[in-house]
Amino acid sequence: MSLGESRMQYPVPPAIEHPELLAYRDEFPILQRKTYLNSCSLGALSVRSVQGIEQFVEQWNEWGAHAWYDIWLGEIAKARKKFAALIGAQVHEIAIAPNVSTALSSIASAFDYTTRNKVVMSDMDFPTLGHQWLVKERLGVECHFVKSPDRIYVPVDLFEAAVDTKTALVATSRVCYTSGYIQDIRAVSDIAHKHGAYVLVDDYQGTGQVPLNVDAMDIDVLVTGSLKWLMGGPGLAFVYIREGLIPALLPTIAGWFGHREQFQFNVEAFEFRSDATRIEMGTPAMAAVYAANGGLDIVLEASVESICERSRYLTNDLIARAREQGWVVRAPAEPECRNSIVMLELEQPQEIVESLIARNIITDSRPGLLRLSPYFYNTIEENAIVIDAIAEIVQNRTKK
């Protein structure tokens, strides 16, 4: 999509209860035993994913290696197709990897940094992004981190000031993992492309929970995975590469699954595949693929738009309850600018996490912050349970 061209944008999803989505609670056995508000770390395991893993084990036991040709390669293709539908991409623009770090290693090796050696990132991005290019500084790469003024927002004008004709790419997250802030990625793309740079988006905290269309946002490369909001567990990442960029990406980190003639087994020649799978490396972990397909099916069935609306409904309620307690909530003020990550500034948050575990409540922490993340399968009643439990723990501290 060229600059200045009219573009489709998702409308801002409102906060809507969507009680019909509660029918999915039966799909997640952990919800019968725990109050689970940690989907931004690891999505709940569904019955569908368990059944998929069991199916994989049965096929392995029945067919052995023959399952690769008749079944498993097709299962990988299904995962690529479902993910493409989720983000508005074409199937040949999708690749898989064992995790985002591996995918980024391949992609980062594919750019030419001789004339454009600058990579612009944010200090609010997950460390994996920075690490990929910091280790390349000895090769001449210059890393530039724009600084959030408040540890919540990343104003787009910071990118405007940082990107120039030396910039190879802007690599940043659509959703900030410590504030839930949803960046205006289309605005970032416009800035980068105006200067001839590419845009790489880490969408691990957005995919499945916040609507996404890669064409509308004019994204060049996107990485994400099944671990969190896609409810597929660890072991599978997804990569989108814009069709027009694919031929230019020539990674120096490669594997036999990225070879055009993979099953010719020629050790003395390598030719990249013509599609995004050129960045794929070794044999995929099939149990992870089956688990991911189960989660993807639920997200596509429920629809990201409805999931986002219900998640916003729950998040707004959770933030209101936290503020009633007098706690500082580190989150964007505007509901439309935040996902379901709710950060509470509380002392010794890891101790609170441990105390909550003893009450069968699952949360998470980051330095100086207690992190809660309601998802569409959670309830208002669970919000109340969590806030009441935290309040009791905090009050008991003050009595000591």
C-alpha positions as CSV (number, residue, x, y, z in Angstrom):
1,M,0.0,0.0,0.0
2,S,1.5,3.3,-1.0
3,L,1.6,6.4,1.2
4,G,-1.4,8.6,0.9
5,E,-3.6,5.8,-0.4
6,S,-7.0,5.5,1.4
7,R,-6.9,2.7,3.9
8,M,-9.3,0.5,5.8
9,Q,-9.0,0.9,9.6
10,Y,-10.8,-1.1,12.2
11,P,-13.3,1.0,14.2
12,V,-12.4,1.3,17.9
13,P,-14.2,-1.6,19.6
14,P,-16.4,-0.5,22.4
15,A,-16.7,-2.1,25.8
16,I,-19.5,-4.7,25.4
17,E,-20.3,-7.5,27.8
18,H,-20.9,-10.2,25.2
19,P,-22.2,-12.7,27.7
20,E,-22.5,-15.3,24.9
21,L,-18.7,-15.7,25.1
22,L,-19.0,-17.2,28.6
23,A,-20.1,-20.4,26.8
24,Y,-16.4,-20.9,26.1
25,R,-15.6,-21.2,29.8
26,D,-16.3,-24.9,29.7
27,E,-13.5,-25.2,27.1
28,F,-10.9,-24.3,29.7
29,P,-10.7,-26.7,32.7
30,I,-8.3,-24.5,34.6
31,L,-11.2,-22.0,35.1
32,Q,-13.0,-24.5,37.2
33,R,-10.1,-24.7,39.6
34,K,-8.5,-21.3,39.5
35,T,-9.2,-17.6,39.1
36,Y,-7.0,-17.1,36.1
37,L,-5.9,-13.5,35.2
38,N,-2.6,-14.2,33.5
39,S,-3.4,-14.7,29.9
40,C,-0.9,-12.1,28.8
41,S,1.8,-14.5,30.0
42,L,0.2,-17.8,29.0
43,G,-3.3,-18.3,27.6
44,A,-5.5,-21.0,29.3
45,L,-5.3,-24.5,27.8
46,S,-8.5,-25.5,26.0
47,V,-10.0,-28.9,25.6
48,R,-9.6,-28.5,21.9
49,S,-5.8,-28.1,22.2
50,V,-5.6,-31.1,24.5
51,Q,-7.6,-33.2,22.0
52,G,-5.2,-32.0,19.3
53,I,-2.2,-33.0,21.2
54,E,-3.7,-36.4,21.9
55,Q,-4.5,-36.8,18.2
56,F,-0.8,-36.0,17.4
57,V,0.4,-38.7,19.9
58,E,-2.1,-41.3,18.4
59,Q,-0.8,-40.5,14.9
60,W,2.8,-40.7,15.9
61,N,2.1,-44.1,17.6
62,E,0.1,-45.4,14.6
63,W,2.1,-44.1,11.6
64,G,5.5,-43.1,12.9
65,A,7.5,-41.0,10.4
66,H,4.9,-41.7,7.6
67,A,2.6,-39.2,9.4
68,W,4.8,-36.4,8.2
69,Y,3.8,-36.8,4.6
70,D,0.1,-37.8,4.9
71,I,-0.9,-35.7,8.0
72,W,1.5,-33.4,9.7
73,L,2.7,-31.2,6.9
74,G,-1.0,-30.6,6.2
75,E,-1.6,-29.6,9.9
76,I,1.2,-27.0,9.6
77,A,-0.5,-25.7,6.4
78,K,-3.8,-25.4,8.4
79,A,-2.0,-23.3,11.1
80,R,-0.6,-20.9,8.4
81,K,-4.0,-20.6,6.8
82,K,-5.8,-19.8,10.0
83,F,-3.2,-17.2,11.1
84,A,-3.4,-15.6,7.7
85,A,-7.2,-15.2,8.0
86,L,-6.7,-13.8,11.5
87,I,-4.5,-10.9,10.4
88,G,-5.8,-10.2,6.9
89,A,-2.8,-11.7,5.1
90,Q,-2.3,-14.2,2.2
91,V,-1.1,-17.7,3.1
92,H,2.1,-17.4,1.1
93,E,3.0,-14.4,3.4
94,I,3.0,-16.6,6.5
95,A,5.8,-18.6,8.0
96,I,6.2,-20.4,11.3
97,A,9.1,-20.7,13.8
98,P,9.6,-22.3,17.2
99,N,9.5,-18.9,19.0
100,V,9.7,-15.2,18.2
101,S,13.4,-14.9,19.2
102,T,14.3,-17.5,16.5
103,A,12.1,-15.8,13.9
104,L,13.7,-12.4,14.7
105,S,17.2,-13.9,14.5
106,S,16.5,-15.0,10.9
107,I,14.7,-11.8,9.9
108,A,17.3,-9.5,11.5
109,S,20.0,-11.3,9.5
110,A,18.2,-10.7,6.2
111,F,18.6,-6.9,6.1
112,D,21.5,-5.0,4.4
113,Y,22.9,-2.6,7.0
114,T,25.7,-1.2,4.8
115,T,24.0,2.0,3.7
116,R,21.2,2.1,6.3
117,N,22.6,0.9,9.6
118,K,20.1,2.4,12.1
119,V,17.4,0.4,13.8
120,V,14.8,2.5,15.8
121,M,13.1,0.8,18.7
122,S,11.3,1.9,21.9
123,D,12.4,1.4,25.5
124,M,8.9,0.0,26.1
125,D,9.4,-2.9,23.7
126,F,10.0,-6.4,25.0
127,P,13.7,-7.0,25.4
128,T,13.9,-9.6,22.7
129,L,13.6,-6.9,20.1
130,G,16.5,-4.9,21.4
131,H,18.7,-7.9,21.9
132,Q,18.5,-8.9,18.2
133,W,20.1,-5.7,17.1
134,L,22.3,-4.8,20.1
135,V,24.4,-7.9,19.3
136,K,24.8,-6.6,15.8
137,E,26.4,-3.3,16.9
138,R,29.8,-4.8,16.4
139,L,28.8,-5.3,12.8
140,G,28.0,-1.6,12.4
141,V,24.4,-1.5,13.4
142,E,23.3,1.6,15.3
143,C,20.5,1.0,17.8
144,H,18.3,4.0,18.7
145,F,15.7,3.7,21.5
146,V,13.0,6.3,21.8
147,K,12.1,6.9,25.4
148,S,8.6,6.8,26.9
149,P,8.1,10.0,28.9
150,D,5.8,8.3,31.5
151,R,6.4,4.5,31.1
152,I,2.9,4.2,29.7
153,Y,2.7,5.9,26.2
154,V,5.2,6.0,23.3
155,P,4.2,9.2,21.5
156,V,4.4,8.8,17.7
157,D,6.3,12.0,17.3
158,L,9.3,10.3,19.0
159,F,9.5,8.1,16.0
160,E,9.1,11.1,13.7
161,A,12.2,12.6,15.4
162,A,14.3,9.5,15.3
163,V,13.7,8.0,11.9
164,D,15.9,9.4,9.1
165,T,17.5,8.3,5.8
166,K,20.0,6.1,7.7
167,T,17.2,4.1,9.2
168,A,17.0,0.5,7.9
169,L,13.9,-0.3,9.9
170,V,11.7,0.6,12.8
171,A,11.1,-2.5,15.1
172,T,8.5,-2.0,17.8
173,S,5.6,-3.6,19.6
174,R,2.0,-2.9,18.8
175,V,1.1,-3.4,22.5
176,C,3.5,-2.4,25.3
177,Y,3.9,-5.4,27.7
178,T,4.2,-3.2,30.8
179,S,1.4,-0.7,30.2
180,G,-1.0,-2.3,27.7
181,Y,-0.7,0.8,25.5
182,I,-1.7,0.1,21.9
183,Q,0.6,2.0,19.6
184,D,-0.7,3.7,16.4
185,I,1.2,1.3,14.1
186,R,-0.2,2.8,10.9
187,A,1.3,6.2,12.0
188,V,4.6,4.6,12.7
189,S,4.5,2.8,9.3
190,D,3.8,6.1,7.5
191,I,6.8,7.7,9.2
192,A,9.2,4.8,8.4
193,H,8.1,4.5,4.8
194,K,8.3,8.2,4.3
195,H,12.1,7.8,4.9
196,G,12.4,4.6,3.0
197,A,12.7,2.4,6.1
198,Y,10.8,-0.8,6.8
199,V,8.5,-1.6,9.8
200,L,8.7,-4.8,11.9
201,V,6.0,-5.3,14.5
202,D,6.2,-7.5,17.5
203,D,2.5,-8.3,18.1
204,Y,2.8,-10.9,20.8
205,Q,0.6,-8.9,23.2
206,G,-2.0,-8.0,20.6
207,T,-2.7,-10.9,18.2
208,G,-6.0,-12.6,19.1
209,Q,-7.0,-9.9,21.6
210,V,-6.9,-6.6,19.6
211,P,-8.1,-6.6,15.9
212,L,-5.4,-6.5,13.3
213,N,-5.2,-6.0,9.6
214,V,-1.6,-6.0,8.3
215,D,-2.5,-4.3,5.0
216,A,-4.5,-1.5,6.7
217,M,-1.5,-0.9,9.0
218,D,1.0,-1.1,6.1
219,I,3.2,-3.5,8.1
220,D,6.2,-5.0,6.4
221,V,7.0,-7.8,8.9
222,L,5.1,-9.0,11.9
223,V,6.0,-11.6,14.5
224,T,3.8,-13.1,17.2
225,G,3.1,-16.5,18.7
226,S,0.6,-18.9,20.2
227,L,1.7,-18.6,23.8
228,K,-0.6,-15.8,25.0
229,W,-3.9,-14.5,23.6
230,L,-3.9,-17.2,20.9
231,M,-4.1,-19.9,23.7
232,G,-1.9,-22.3,21.9
233,G,0.9,-22.7,24.5
234,P,4.6,-22.5,23.9
235,G,6.5,-23.8,20.9
236,L,5.0,-22.0,17.9
237,A,5.5,-18.5,16.5
238,F,4.0,-16.9,13.4
239,V,5.7,-14.6,10.9
240,Y,4.1,-12.3,8.4
241,I,6.2,-10.9,5.5
242,R,4.6,-8.5,3.1
243,E,4.5,-10.1,-0.4
244,G,6.6,-7.4,-2.1
245,L,9.3,-7.7,0.5
246,I,9.8,-11.5,0.4
247,P,12.2,-11.7,-2.5
248,A,14.5,-9.1,-0.9
249,L,14.8,-11.0,2.4
250,L,17.9,-13.2,2.3
251,P,18.6,-14.5,5.8
252,T,22.1,-15.6,6.7
253,I,20.5,-17.9,9.3
254,A,18.8,-20.7,7.5
255,G,17.5,-24.3,7.8
256,W,16.3,-27.0,5.5
257,F,12.6,-26.1,5.9
258,G,13.5,-22.8,4.1
259,H,15.0,-24.6,1.1
260,R,13.1,-24.5,-2.2
261,E,13.9,-28.2,-2.9
262,Q,13.8,-29.3,0.7
263,F,13.4,-33.0,0.0
264,Q,16.2,-33.2,-2.6
265,F,18.6,-33.3,0.3
266,N,21.4,-31.5,-1.5
267,V,24.1,-30.5,1.0
268,E,26.0,-28.5,-1.6
269,A,23.3,-26.1,-2.7
270,F,20.8,-23.8,-1.1
271,E,18.0,-21.9,-2.8
272,F,15.4,-19.9,-0.8
273,R,11.7,-20.7,-1.1
274,S,9.7,-18.1,-3.1
275,D,7.3,-17.4,-0.2
276,A,7.6,-16.4,3.4
277,T,8.6,-19.9,4.5
278,R,12.1,-19.1,3.3
279,I,12.8,-18.0,6.9
280,E,11.7,-21.3,8.4
281,M,14.5,-23.4,9.8
282,G,14.3,-26.9,11.3
283,T,11.6,-29.5,11.9
284,P,8.6,-28.0,13.7
285,A,7.4,-29.3,17.1
286,M,4.1,-30.9,16.0
287,A,2.5,-31.1,19.4
288,A,2.8,-27.3,19.5
289,V,1.2,-27.0,16.1
290,Y,-1.8,-29.1,17.1
291,A,-2.2,-27.1,20.4
292,A,-2.0,-23.8,18.4
293,N,-4.6,-24.9,15.9
294,G,-7.0,-25.5,18.8
295,G,-6.5,-22.0,20.1
296,L,-6.7,-20.4,16.7
297,D,-10.0,-22.2,16.1
298,I,-11.5,-20.7,19.2
299,V,-10.3,-17.1,18.4
300,L,-11.6,-17.3,14.8
301,E,-14.9,-18.8,16.0
302,A,-15.5,-16.2,18.7
303,S,-14.0,-13.3,16.5
304,V,-11.3,-11.0,17.6
305,E,-13.7,-8.1,17.5
306,S,-16.0,-9.7,20.1
307,I,-13.1,-10.9,22.2
308,C,-11.7,-7.3,22.2
309,E,-15.0,-5.8,23.2
310,R,-15.6,-8.2,26.1
311,S,-12.0,-7.9,27.2
312,R,-12.3,-4.1,27.2
313,Y,-15.5,-4.4,29.3
314,L,-13.7,-6.6,31.9
315,T,-10.5,-4.4,31.8
316,N,-12.5,-1.2,32.4
317,D,-14.2,-2.8,35.4
318,L,-10.9,-4.1,36.8
319,I,-9.2,-0.7,36.5
320,A,-12.2,1.0,38.2
321,R,-12.1,-1.5,41.1
322,A,-8.3,-1.0,41.5
323,R,-8.7,2.8,41.6
324,E,-11.4,2.5,44.2
325,Q,-8.8,0.9,46.4
326,G,-6.6,4.0,45.9
327,W,-3.9,2.0,43.9
328,V,-2.0,3.6,41.1
329,V,-2.8,1.9,37.8
330,R,-0.2,2.2,35.1
331,A,-2.3,2.2,32.0
332,P,-3.5,4.5,29.3
333,A,-6.3,6.8,30.4
334,E,-8.2,6.2,27.1
335,P,-9.9,2.7,27.0
336,E,-9.4,2.6,23.2
337,C,-5.6,2.9,23.7
338,R,-5.2,-0.1,26.0
339,N,-5.4,-3.9,25.8
340,S,-6.2,-6.2,28.7
341,I,-2.9,-5.7,30.6
342,V,-3.5,-4.0,33.9
343,M,-0.4,-3.0,35.9
344,L,-0.8,-2.0,39.6
345,E,2.1,-0.1,41.3
346,L,2.3,-2.1,44.5
347,E,5.3,-2.9,46.7
348,Q,6.9,-6.3,46.5
349,P,4.5,-7.5,43.8
350,Q,6.0,-11.0,43.6
351,E,5.1,-11.6,47.2
352,I,1.5,-10.7,46.3
353,V,1.6,-13.1,43.4
354,E,2.7,-15.9,45.7
355,S,0.0,-15.1,48.3
356,L,-2.6,-15.1,45.5
357,I,-1.4,-18.5,44.3
358,A,-2.1,-19.8,47.7
359,R,-5.7,-18.7,47.1
360,N,-5.9,-20.3,43.7
361,I,-5.6,-16.9,42.0
362,I,-3.1,-16.8,39.1
363,T,-1.5,-13.4,38.3
364,D,2.0,-12.2,37.4
365,S,4.5,-9.4,38.3
366,R,7.1,-7.2,36.7
367,P,9.6,-5.1,38.7
368,G,7.5,-2.9,40.9
369,L,4.3,-3.9,39.3
370,L,1.5,-6.5,39.8
371,R,0.2,-7.6,36.4
372,L,-3.4,-8.7,35.8
373,S,-4.8,-9.6,32.4
374,P,-8.5,-10.5,32.1
375,Y,-9.6,-12.3,28.9
376,F,-12.9,-13.0,27.3
377,Y,-13.4,-16.2,29.3
378,N,-13.1,-14.3,32.6
379,T,-16.0,-12.7,34.6
380,I,-16.8,-9.6,36.5
381,E,-17.1,-11.8,39.6
382,E,-13.5,-13.0,39.1
383,N,-12.4,-9.4,38.9
384,A,-14.0,-8.8,42.3
385,I,-12.4,-11.9,43.8
386,V,-8.9,-10.8,42.7
387,I,-9.2,-7.2,43.8
388,D,-10.7,-8.2,47.2
389,A,-7.8,-10.7,47.7
390,I,-5.1,-8.2,46.8
391,A,-6.7,-5.6,49.2
392,E,-6.7,-8.1,52.0
393,I,-3.0,-9.0,51.4
394,V,-2.0,-5.3,51.3
395,Q,-4.0,-4.5,54.4
396,N,-2.4,-7.4,56.3
397,R,1.0,-6.1,55.4
398,T,0.2,-2.7,57.0
399,K,-0.9,-4.4,60.2
400,K,2.5,-6.0,60.7
